[in-house]
């Protein structure tokens, strides 16, 4: 099995649809799907250049994923309704604040 080297962190504004990127920012807010919908938790991550949504399918809570927390995420960028998303990203919690 080949292990890929970590990608360099890029500004969120440079997260191109279809590309795998690694971005760093602060979680601004969390949206959790209601109990009658399929489980999903969306954390909006922002840096000085923009916002991207980290969407965790099948989850309603993740320890440490909370507003104000600095986080690095990596995954393939998708765009929907003008917003950038990374579904089920690799993530690393980086302390409180960016």
N, C-alpha and C positions, 0 to 999 in steps of 0.2 A: 504494500500500500504506500502511495506517495503522500507525503505530508507537505501541504502548501505553506510557504512562508507567509507571515502576516502581511496584509496589504498596508500601504501607507494610509494614514488618515487624510481625508480630503474635506474641504468645506462642504457643508450640506448643499449649497447652491450648485456645486459641481457634480452632484449625484445624478448621473445620466441614466435615463430609463434603459433597462435591459442589461446594464453593467453591474458587476459585483463591486461594491464599494465598502469602505470602512469609514465611519463618521463618528465624531465625538460631540457631545452637547449635554444639555441639562433637560431633564424631563419636566415639561411644563404642566401637563395634565394627563389624566388617565380616563379612558372610557371603557366600561365593562358592559358587555351585552347582558340584557335582562335574562332572568331565569328561564323564560319560555323560548329563547333563541339559542342557536348553537353557541357554545362557549367561545368567547374571544375577548382578549384584553388588548386595547390599543393605547400605547404610550407615545405622546407627541414629544419628539426630541428636537431641541432648537440650539443653534449656535448663532454667531453674529451675522450669518449670511442667509439663514432660512430655517425651515422646519421640515421634518420627515416623520412619518408615523411608523413605529415599530409595532406590527400586528402579530400577536401571539395567539394562534388558533388553538382551540381546545383548552384554553386556560381562562380562569376568571380572577386569578391572583397569582403573583410571583413575588416571593420574598425579596425586598430591596428595591423593587420597581415601584417608585413612589415620586410624587412631585418634588422638585428641588434637587433630586439626586443626579449626579454626573454619571454618564454612561457612554460607553463606546459600543456601537453596533456594527455588524457586518452582514451583508447579504445582497441579493439581487434586487435592484430598484424597479418598482412598478409604478405607473401613474394611473390614477383613476379620478375623474372629476377634478382635474387640475392639481391634485395632491400627490406627493411622492410617498410611497409605502415600501417597507421591507417586511415581507411575511416570514414569520418564525426565524428571526435573525439570531446569529451568534451574538452574545452580549457579554460585556464585562462592566461590573459596577465599579465606579472610580471615586467613591467618597461622596461627600455632600457638597453640591455646587460645582460649577465648571472650573 
